[in-house]
Amino acid sequence: MSLGASSIGAHPNLDKLDLMKILVLGAGAREHAIIKALIRTGTDAVNITCAPGNGGISQEVNTVPLNQNDPTAVTAWAEENKTELVIIGPEAPLVAGVSDALRAAGIPVFGPSKAAAALEGSKAFAKEVMAAAGVPTGMTRKCVDLSEVESALDEFGAPFVVKADGLAAGKGVIVTSDKTAALDHAKAFLGQGMQILVEEFLEGEEVSLFFLSDGETVLPLSPAQDFKRAYDFDEGPNTGGMGAYSPLPWLPEGFVEEVQNKVALPTVRELVRLGTPFVGLLYCGLIVTKNGIRVIEFNARFGDPETQVVLRRLVTPLAGLLHKSATGQLATEMEPEFLEQVAITVVLASEGYPISSAPDREITGLEMDDEHIEIAHAATKLVEDKLFATGGRVLSVVSIAKSFHKARKHAYKAIEQIKLEGSHYRTDIALKVDEGKDD
């Protein structure tokens, strides 16, 4: 039996995935995309519950006002409702130890333990794991005060890369040539009690690659690229992600296998050696430099907005993949299948994002008569059959087509139809792979 499956047996209904009772934790577009993929690949919507969910999710599956970060409450609900698989979407429940409580109760859970989730929760820990495992990454210095930060900035030079060593809702990293801005960023997080990592700047194309892990075996999903800056052509502040596309036609042949052998497997094996098997989604944030592949960061859960495009193309039943990961059975699974079509997603953000948050405002124009389009809700709520944006990244418009040109055309036509006062979005998602013709 694979590591991570020690107390959990095989599922009696793996041949009847539509019958599996599933609880998804989270309230964003990532969780909505997971739910849509579960339904699309064979799970009956009546057997899916989301906690706490959002306005869009509540229109598709049952939602419950459960505190997703409370291990006791989540476990009690899962036991009472005979849940057969729990899928943890965001990082906060992982760091809170929700997966540990569920495993202790014998409930299959897709999401690493609190100890293993430190791979995301502590960038310093991630660097230590990479060093021990021989995983290629950039040089870094850990700093505990502003003078150390300034010394490291001078050592590495501009552009400056400054990271908070902790969870920061996608806003803990700054890349800038302005030393004062870099110091101010570090000062803000030092003031919250976090340590700071200053890293060398790595130049190249960024790639997001997800791996399913059962603690021993890893299976890759399809590569994607996301867009972190708020405005077109990578202008403005960093965000949680303003769009993404998949697959990446410019990647060299053998890229996925190289990352699996040089990054994912060594990392998972090092975590086993440390006594903290990683069971769940290993997100490898990578950069392809002139000197080869380097790891920028790890996350311990599906990325947002990459999940929206990767899972939109998935053909293999998602429930089966995640359950086999949760129960140590990935070695019996073939690599997941994906559609040949391409996918892009464009994020609609509220006024002021990511600097400030707009008041709740009504969203209209969401009725789409276009088979290419799917909408994943993030910050929305349903009030008397009306949808309201509740700030931040509001929703993701996902488009699938035979070509990036066609996918972009459908995505932007759809997002232009949506009405939300003060909202904004990037117009250059997947522009560099737009073939300039319909097919």
VEXVEXZA-854931 format. One record per residue (C-alpha): z, x, y; residue in one letter. Coordinates in steps of 0.2 Angstrom, whole numbers, plus 2048, in hexadecimal, padded with zeros to 3 digits. Example, Ala and Ser with C-alpha at 12.3 -4.5 7.8 and 13.67 -1.06 7.14 Angstrom:
% VEXVEXZA-854931
82783E7EAA/8248447FBS/
END
This chain:
% VEXVEXZA-854931
800800800M/7FC806811S/80980B81EL/80F7FD829G/80D7F081BA/81E7F4812S/8267E3814S/8177D7815I/80C7D1807G/7FA7CB806A/7F67BB80FH/7F37AC802P/7E57A580DN/7DA7B4811L/7CC7AB809D/7CF79C815K/7D17A4826L/7CF79382ED/7E078E827L/7EA79D82DM/7F779883AK/7F67A5848I/8017A8858L/7F97B1866V/8047B9873L/7FE7BA885G/7F77B1894A/7E77BA899G/7D47BC896A/7D77C8888R/7E17BB87FE/7D47AD883H/7C77B987CA/7D17BC86CI/7D37A9869I/7C17A686CK/7BC7B4860A/7C87AD853L/7C079B854I/7AE7A2855R/7B17AC845T/7B979F83BG/7CB79A840T/7CE788843D/7D4785855A/7E277984FV/7EA788846N/7EB793855I/7FA793862T/7FB79D872C/80B7A287BA/80B7A0889P/7F879E88CG/7F079889CN/7E678A8A3G/7D678E899G/7DE793889I/7E8782889S/7D7779889Q/7D3781878E/7E378386EV/7F577E86EN/80078887BT/81378A87BV/81E790889P/82579E87FL/82C7AE887N/8207BA87FQ/82B7C9883N/83A7C1879D/83B7C8867P/8487BB862T/83F7AC869A/82E7B1863V/8347B5851T/83E7A4850A/82E79B856W/8237A484AA/82F7A083BE/83278E840E/81F78B841N/81B795831K/8107A183BT/8057AC82FE/7FF7B883CL/8057BD84EV/7F87C6859I/8007CF868I/7F57D0877G/7FE7D8886P/8087E8885E/8187E188CA/81D7D887CP/8197E8872L/8257F387DV/8327E587CA/8327E7869G/82B7D6864V/8207DD856S/8307E584ED/8397D584EA/82B7CC846L/8287D9839R/83B7D9835A/8397C6831A/82A7CA825G/81D7C2831I/80C7CB832P/80A7D1844V/7FB7DA84CF/8037E5858G/80C7F6857P/81F7F9856S/8287FC866K/82980F861A/81681085EA/81280686DA/819815877A/80881C875L/804810884E/81580E88BG/81782088ES/80882B893K/81383A890A/81783587EF/80483287CA/800844882K/80D84B876E/805841867V/7F484886CM/7FA85986DA/80285985CA/7F3850854A/7E685C85CG/7DE84D866V/7D2853874P/7D984E885T/7DB855897G/7E886189DM/7F88598A4T/80885C8ADR/8178518ACK/82184F8BCC/8328488C0V/83284A8D3D/82684B8E2L/82685D8E4S/8218608D2E/8138538D5V/80D85D8E4E/80D86D8DAS/8038658CCA/7F685E8D8L/7F486F8E0D/7F28778CFE/7E486A8C9F/7DC8678D9G/7D18588DFA/7CD84B8D9P/7DF8488D5F/7E483D8C6V/7F68368C7V/7FD82B8BAK/80D8228B8A/8168258A8D/81A8138A4G/8128018A4L/80A7FD8B5A/7FF7EE8B1A/7EF7F98B2G/7F48008C3K/7FD8108BEG/7EF81B8C0V/7E68228D0I/7D782D8D1V/7D58348E3T/7CF8438EDS/7DD83E8FAD/7EC8488F7K/7F783D902T/7F282D8F8A/7F58368E7A/80783B8EDL/80A82A8F4D/8058228E3H/81182E8DAA/81F82B8E6K/81D8188E3A/82081A8D0F/82D8278D1L/83681B8DCG/83680F8CDQ/83E81C8C2G/82E8218B9M/8288338B6Q/8178388BCI/8088418B3L/7FC84B8BDV/7EC84E8B3E/7DC8588B5E/7CD84E8BAF/7C184B8ACL/7AF8478B1E/7A383D8A6G/7A082B8A0E/7AF82189AE/7AF81888AV/7BB80B883S/7BC80B870L/7C8800866F/7CE804854F/7D77F8849L/7E5801840S/7F17FC831D/7FB80C833G/7F0816828E/7DE810829T/7D480D839V/7C580383CL/7BA80484CP/7B47F6856L/7A57F8862S/7A6803871P/7A67FC882A/7A7802894Q/7B27FA8A2D/7B27FB8B5F/7C37FF8BCK/7BF7FF8CFR/7C07EF8D9A/7AF7F08E1Y/79D7F48DED/7988068D9F/7AA80B8D6D/7B18088E7E/7C28028EBG/7D38038E2P/7D68038CFN/7D87F28C7T/7DC7EC8B5G/7C97EB8B3G/7BB7E28BCM/7AE7E18AEG/7A77E989EA/7997EA892Y/7957EE880S/78D7F6877P/789807880L/77780C87CP/77981D884W/787823878L/78183186DP/77F82E85AE/78F831850G/79A82D85FF/7A5820857V/7A782B847E/7AC83A852E/7B983085BV/7C082984BQ/7C183A843N/7C7844852K/7D283785BV/7D7827852A/7DB82E841L/7E583D847P/7EF832853T/7F3825846V/7F8833839R/80383C846E/80C82B84AL/80F82A837V/81683B837R/822836845L/82782783BG/81F81A846T/81081383DP/80480B849F/7FE7FA844V/7F37F1850G/7E67F585CL/7E4807862L/7DA807872Y/7D2818875C/7CE81B887G/7C1829887L/7B6833892I/7A683C88CV/7A684D896T/79A85C895K/7A786488AN/7A885587EG/7B384687BI/7C4845883R/7D2838883V/7D7831894I/7E482588DE/7EA81A87EF/7EE80887FN/7F77FF871A/7EE7EE872R/7DD7E7876F/7D67EC887G/7D27E0895D/7C37DD899P/7BB7E788BE/7C27DA87ET/7B87CD886Q/7A77D6881V/7AC7DE871V/7B37CF869L/7A57C4870R/7997CE864R/7A47CE855L/79D7C6845V/7AB7CA839T/7B97BE838P/7C67C4844L/7D57BC83CA/7D17C582CG/7CF7D6835L/7E07D483EL/7E97CD82FH/7E37DC824K/7E97E8832S/7FA7DF833A/7FD7E0820T/7F67F181CG/7E67EC814Q/7D87F481FL/7D3800812A/7CB7F1809T/7C17EB818E/7B07F081DM/7AC7F682FE/7AB7E683AP/7997DF83DE/7937DB84FF/7857D1856L/7757DB85BE/7767D286CQ/77E7DB87BV/78D7D4885A/7937D6897I/7A27CF8A0T/7A57CD8B2V/7B67CA8B9V/7B97BD8C7L/7C97C38D1A/7D37BA8DES/7D37BE8F0E/7DC7CE8F4G/7DC7D58E2Y/7E27E28DEP/7EC7E58EEI/7F37D38F1S/7F47C28E8S/7EC7B38EFA/7F57A28EEP/7F07968E0D/7DF78F8E3R/7D47828DAE/7C57898D0I/7B677E8CDT/7A47818C6G/7AA7868B5L/79F77A8ABE/7917858A4M/78277E89CD/77D790895D/77E795883E/77F7A7889H/78F7A5893I/7A27A488EE/7B07A489AI/7C17AC896A/7CF7A78A1H/7DC7B38A8A/7E77AD8B6A/7E479A8B6T/7EF78B8B4K/7EA7788B0L/7F276B8BCV/7ED7598B9E/7DC75E8B2D/7D876A8C0K/7D877D8BEL/7E07888CAF/7DF79B8CCA/7F07A38CCT/7EC7B48D3G/7E57C58CDG/7D77C58C1R/7D37B38BFV/7C67B28B1L/7B87BC8A8S/7A67B58A7V/79F7BC896V/78D7BC893S/7837C0883I/7717C3881A/7637CE879K/7637DA888S/76E7DF896F/7627D98A3H/7637C889CK/7767C8899A/7787CE8ABR/76D7C08B2K/7767B38A9H/7887BA8ADA/7847BB8C0Y/77C7AA8C0K/78C7A38B8A/7987AB8C3I/78F7A68D3E/7917948CDQ/7A47968CDI/7AD7918DDK/7BE7998E1L/7C279C8F3E/7C37AF8F8G/7BF7B58E6S/7B57C58E3H/7AC7CE8D5Y/7A17DD8D2R/78E7DB8D2T/78B7EC8C9D/7927E88B7I/7867F08AAA/77A7F48B8L/7768058B1K/7717FE8A0V/7667F08A8D/7557F28A0E/74D7E98AFG/7447DC8A3K/74A7CD89AD/7487D4888D/
END
